[in-house]
Amino acid sequence: MERSTLDLWVGLFVCAGIGALLILAMKVGNMASIGRGSDSYTLYANFDNVGGLKPRAPVKSAGVVVGRVAAVGFDNNKFNARVALTIDSKYKFPKDTGASILTSGLLGEQYIGLEAGGDTVMVKEGETLKLTQSAVVLEKLIGQFLYSKAAEGGGGSGGGTGGGGGADKGVDKGMDKGMDKGVDKGMDKGMDKGAEKGAK
């Protein structure tokens, strides 16, 4: 009897531990999404680049989770990414609301950030947000930075070369002027001496 009771308690603890692990895994994997139906509505947004955005990623406004990413697909007409957002029905946003793909920390998960505008008309089920900002691609930023640095280095070298050319020109002009003055002086002296001899 005591053995059976002990086995029962052990089994209950094991089940509780497994349940806790499942809940934790769902929260980490963003699987605890907002339910669909009458408690939520769907909005759409187009982006040139979604980066690493995945379905079930959070949708936040002012740091508060207001929905989840329902799907990430490709628009064959506009040739960009089309993202479906499931928003909790208790949160309303103006029509001029902007949607941006942001990152939690430097290398954290990506999510959608909503910034409400000033329009008095609220966005409705199935509408598309017009103001969007695509994900920042780290590789592109690094490439642009390196390219700008390389361009600056090339410009500095060109400036140095130009400065050297200017110095050479200055030396040439100085030598030409010196030679001209020397020739003039020599001619003047020669003429003066010739005149003096002629007078004698």
Rosetta blueprint (number, residue, H / E / L):
1 M L
2 E H
3 R H
4 S H
5 T H
6 L H
7 D H
8 L H
9 W H
10 V H
11 G H
12 L H
13 F H
14 V H
15 C H
16 A H
17 G H
18 I H
19 G H
20 A H
21 L H
22 L H
23 I H
24 L H
25 A H
26 M H
27 K H
28 V H
29 G L
30 N L
31 M L
32 A L
33 S L
34 I L
35 G L
36 R L
37 G L
38 S L
39 D L
40 S E
41 Y E
42 T E
43 L E
44 Y E
45 A E
46 N E
47 F E
48 D L
49 N L
50 V L
51 G L
52 G L
53 L L
54 K L
55 P L
56 R L
57 A L
58 P E
59 V E
60 K E
61 S E
62 A L
63 G L
64 V E
65 V E
66 V E
67 G E
68 R E
69 V E
70 A E
71 A E
72 V E
73 G E
74 F E
75 D E
76 N L
77 N L
78 K L
79 F L
80 N E
81 A E
82 R E
83 V E
84 A E
85 L E
86 T E
87 I E
88 D E
89 S L
90 K L
91 Y L
92 K L
93 F L
94 P E
95 K L
96 D L
97 T L
98 G E
99 A E
100 S E
101 I E
102 L E
103 T E
104 S L
105 G L
106 L L
107 L L
108 G L
109 E L
110 Q E
111 Y E
112 I E
113 G E
114 L E
115 E E
116 A L
117 G L
118 G L
119 D L
120 T L
121 V L
122 M E
123 V L
124 K L
125 E L
126 G L
127 E L
128 T E
129 L E
130 K L
131 L E
132 T E
133 Q E
134 S L
135 A L
136 V L
137 V L
138 L H
139 E H
140 K H
141 L H
142 I H
143 G H
144 Q H
145 F H
146 L H
147 Y H
148 S H
149 K H
150 A H
151 A H
152 E H
153 G H
154 G H
155 G H
156 G H
157 S H
158 G H
159 G H
160 G H
161 T H
162 G H
163 G H
164 G H
165 G H
166 G H
167 A H
168 D H
169 K H
170 G H
171 V H
172 D H
173 K H
174 G H
175 M H
176 D H
177 K H
178 G H
179 M H
180 D H
181 K H
182 G H
183 V H
184 D H
185 K H
186 G H
187 M H
188 D H
189 K H
190 G H
191 M H
192 D H
193 K H
194 G H
195 A H
196 E H
197 K H
198 G H
199 A H
200 K L
